[in-house]
Amino acid sequence: MFKKKVLAAIVGMGMVFSLAGCGQTNEQTNQPSGANNNQAQVEKLSGGVIIDGSGTVYPLMAHIAEEYMTNVQSNVSVQVGRAGSSAGFKKFIPGETDFADASRKIKNAEVEELKGKGMEMDKNVMEIKLAYDGLTIVINKNNDWAKEMTDDEIIKMFTSKAVKADDKVLWSDIRSEWPKEEIKFYGPNENHGTYEFFYETILEKKDLVSTVNLQQEYSTLVDLVSQDKNAIAFFGYGYYASNTNKLAAVKVDFGKGPVEPALNTIGEDLDYAGFTRLVYTYLNLNYAKEKPQVLDFAKYVVSPEGAGKLAADNGFAPLPDSVYAEYASALKALK
């Protein structure tokens, strides 16, 4: 995980990452996004870029913002929030933000809400695929029995129903040889696209176990699992990768043997495909046309210095270069 160099301030439901006026002196002129040293120098930009949404995407987008403000446009302030995917769309749809980060695809209902505001996908809103993430099942490092599970066992566990209303779900309910101790379930709450992906795609909309403890902050989930031998949780790979000293990841058997989530296994055509998902950002194209700094930052996100380069540093598997190049061409042609 990159080293934070800036001050984070609370804005709304999320933390906001902002940096302005550092990295270069007034005499220095920045290169345009994705430019090389042989290109002509361009006018400096100023103003703000406002982003909110996915807590999973936050570390990646915050890192991109830091690099952009430090190395490209030091007079532009990019604010990155982490209210959650659904909460981010609630701000994006009425036009409160320039970008909405999401760890799941925009829903049809949200597309309809955009239409109600006169905004249409592709015409007024651009969907940008940023990277691949692997939904990761994490356990306490002292848990020595559940290091490997099948995907069916994970689904059974998180959708278990107690025999009686006052009963608890035990490890031995999943495998008879496991401890007869209560499983403590954790995960991100309904604001997060990770919850929606797990509930809608992995669990196929079956109700989560009634004892699950859902949290807004991923740091809270990390702490809760690290402190309880019987804890288990689900969240994005990046939060596990930055906390391997506190947590262990369950190897998941999708039918061909246990697979450890890792950057070389996460992908739609790779061994961890069963729990792989895309993560996104959504750009208000009207604002990109009106505000040069918004368009310039969008170009940087998909440039060779942006998501493709920084994804792995933040626990994501990058997409093929050709994907980012297509977005770059579309943004270059924007009028």
ABEGO torsion letter per residue (X at the ends): XBBBABBBBBBEABBBBBBBGBGBBAABBBBBBGBBAABBBBBBBBEBBBBBEBAAAAAAAAAAAAAAAAAABAABBBBBBBAEAAAAAAAAAAGABABBBBABBBBAAAAAAAAAAGBBBGAABBBBBABBBBBBBBBBAABAAAABBBAAAAAAAAABBBABAABBBBAAAABAABBBBBBBBBBBBAABAAAAAAAAAAAGGBBBBAABBBBABAAAAAAAAAABAABBBBBBAAAAAAAAAABBBBBBBAGAEBBBBBAAABEAABAAAAABBBBBBBBBAAAAAABAAAAAAAAAAABAABAAAAAAAAGBBBBBAAAAAAAAAAAAABX
